[in-house]
Amino acid sequence: MATTTTVNITDHSRQKPLSAEHPITTEQVDDKVSYSIKVGNSTIELASTKSPVILHEAHNPEEGASKKYPDVYYISPKDVNLSVLKKSSTVTYCPYKGYASYYSVIDGPEDVAWSYEEAYDQVSPIRGRLSFYENKVIKA
């Protein structure tokens, strides 16, 4: 029997402040970024934008040494083809960004995108934007 857990995505009690040991910065850029996905014999456009927000994050304390994560592009929902996506039941937590909700392609791959719908204020430029797993979609 499956169990259901309710998560309060506006609960900030576990938030960690940004620091020199774990810097996160964001920047709005004028780059064209597109994502699509192959489902069966069809290619479906998932998103296309000329104004993504890029999140730069560095340092993974669990690895003990400074490490830079790959840059992550976040796209406004107005530039995402939401008609082909559905919210999944997956929710994850980052102490620096908040709770992330995930999106799957309708009748296709699961959890191809995520969004910090109530991102913490320290990363507010990504709030409500979607990002795509580049190993699950085609980036152009």
N, C-alpha and C positions, 0 to 999 in steps of 0.2 A: 504494500500500500504506500503510495507516495505521500510525502508530507509537504506542506506549504509553509514557507517562512515569509513573514511580512517584514520588509526593510523600510525604515524611515530614511529616505535619501536626503532629507534636510537636517539630519542629526549631525552636528559638527563637533561632538564631544571627543572624537578620536583624531581630530585634525592635527597634523604636524605643521609647524611653520616652516617656510622655506629658509634655507641657511646656506652658508658658504660650502658646507659639506654636501648639500643636495640642492644645487641651484636649478631652478626651472624658469625659463623665460619664454615669452611668446612674441611673435611679430606678425603683423599683417603684411602680406606681400602681393605684388602684382604679377603672379605667375599663373599660367593656365595649367590646370590639373584636371584630369578626367579619370574616372574609374568605370570599368565595365566587367562583365562576368559572362562566361560561357555556361549556358544551361541547355543540355542536349545539343541540338544543331544551331541554336540561336545565340547571338551575342546581345546582351541586354546592357544598355547604358545605365549606370547607377548614379553617377554624379558628374558634373562638369562646372568648373568655376574659374574665374579670373582673379579671385581675391581670397585665397585660403589664409587661415591663421596657422603658422608653424609653431609647434611647441618643441623647445630644445630642453632636454633633461639630461643631467649628468650625475653620476655617482650612485653606485649601488652599495650601500653599507654592508650588505651580506657578503659581498665579494672582497671586502677589505681594502680595495684600492679604487682610485678614481676610475670611473668608466662612463663613457658617453653613450647614451642610448641613441638609436637612429632618430632623426627628426621625424615628427608626426604631423601630418597635414590634417587640419580640421576644417570642415566645409559647412557653410550655412545650410540649414534645411531647405531654403528656397532654391538652392542649386542641386538638390538631391532628388532623384526620382523615387519619392516615397511610395508611389503606387505599386512598386514591385517589392517593397520591403514590409516586413511585419516584425513587431517587437517580440523578442523571444523571452523566455523565463530566466535567462542568465543575467545575473547581477554580480559585479565584482566591486572591490573597494580599494582605493589608493589613499593613504593618509595625507597625501599632498594635494590631491585633486578632488576626492570625494567618491561617490558611488557612480558606477558606469552601468548603463542599460545597454543591452545588445539587440541587434537587428539581424534577421535572417531574410534571405530571398524567398519570396512566396514560391512554393513548389521547387525550391532549389537549396543550395548550401545554407547551413546554419551559421549564425554568429559571424557574419562577414563584416559587420560594422558595429561601432559602439558610440555612445554619447554620454558625456557628463552633463546631464540635464540640469542639475543643481550644483554645478562645480563650485568649489570654494572660491571666495572673493579673490584670493591670491593668484588664481588662474582664471579669472572671470572672462577673458577673451575667448576661451573655448566653450563656455557655458552654452549648452543647447546645440552645439555644432556636432557633426558626425565625422568620424574617421573610419577608414577602411583598412582591414588587414591586407597588406600588400602581397602576402603569400596565398591569399584566397581569391584575389581579384586581379584584373589587368589594369595597370596604371599607364596612362599616356600623357 
